[in-house]
Amino acid sequence: MKFEELNISKKLIDKTREQGFEELTLIQEKCLPEIIDGKDVVGQAETGSGKTLAFCLPILDRIILGEGLQTVVLTPTRELCVQVTDVFKDFGKILGVKTTSIYGGVSIGLQIKRIKTSEVAVGTPGRMLDHLRRKTIDFRNVRFLVLDETDKMLEMGFIDDVEKIIHHVPKKRQTLMFSATIMRSIHRLMNKHLNNPVVIKTKSLVDKSKLEQVYYDIYQQNNKFSILVHLLKNNTHGLAIVFCATRRESDIVARNLRHHGINASAIHGGMSQNKRSQSLDSLKNQRTDVLVATDVAARGLDIKNVTHIYHYDVPKTPTDYIHRIGRTARAGANGTAVTLLTEPDHDNFRRVQSNDELRIEKADIPNFKKVTFNRISKHKKKPFRRQYHHFSRR
């Protein structure tokens, strides 16, 4: 199906063509006609499947200029908030529709000013609720409510905030929910707040024929970082994301990678919005080769040309694993997902392997040079230890 076949503004169709979009993705083909018909929709789809355009186009087509705020989109993270805002701004500009981002970590004053002249507000639950409490946002004319990455919002503990926000939106509205997984909590939210929704599911975006999944069983835990360095320097061609379990570990691993000549930056929820944006921009513009991240980067971020995913710390569930590997092997490209397995990771890895659809093959430990790994913060002003020069072989 082509965009020209949709019953929406010619300006929007021309814009899709200008952006290089011709054929609809699967989620767009299934969702767009239903949303255009005004139905409530629940869509199950991964980030990068084109779901943002699936709800953005029909909403923009029905915005009435001069009638204030008419659309509210909730996202779990600041990064996804900015990403969705950019899509609305890009396509809304040709129609005169204004969109503003609402998230924490930045000045609220500028947001208050922009809300007054915007038809679309895209925000994270906490800051959106803050505006409602301050009475700096008016939902009276809102006709469209979108919950994006709903499962992630619930996982992050935003359920109460989401419920409060929904109660401020007029009951006469069109509600759209998008989620990578439709779990029991999603069904409860759907049954409570949506009106006879059409439920649409698509297959995972990851093409398993294009995705190589391997794990290294590392017997000595202190060799994990050395093997990561070896793989990044010798087996990785393109952009890579290294996933760590904690904010602190992400910072430490990124710092140590830079010490060993790898152009790496960290991203996690403990960083300021400005620093998080800088890390993402550096990777997207290929000024950085490696992004070291917590799971905040596993969802909601559409980073192109990622060829390798490294699980420095093994995720706790198969769902988390799938979200992580969904960053690579996109749009027909090949990708590799590598798990670095040490003794503390075995319980998590057994849970990941309990998913019968995952095929993670064991790989032989390569010949690697033992390198230093320093947990002392650079602020302590203690130098890195002398680098070892022997090779470790299994």
Protein Blocks (a to p, Z undefined) as FASTA:
>chain_A
ZZklpccdfklmmmmmmnopabdcfklmmmmmmmmnopacdddddehilpmmmmmmmmmm
mpcghiajfbdcddfbfklmmmmmmmmmmmmmmnopacddddehiafklmmmmmmmccbd
cddfklmmmmmmnopacfklpcbdcdehkllmmmnopmmmmmmmmmmpcfbdcdddddfb
dcfklmmmmmmmpghiacdddddfbdfklpccdddddfblklmmmmmmmmmmmmcgcjdd
dddfbfklmmmmmmmmmmnopacddddfkbcfklmmmmmmmmmnopafbdcddfklmgop
acehiabdcdfbacfbfklmmmmmmmgoiehiacdddddddfklmmmmmmmmmpmkbccd
dddddddddddddfbdfklopacddddfbdcdZZ
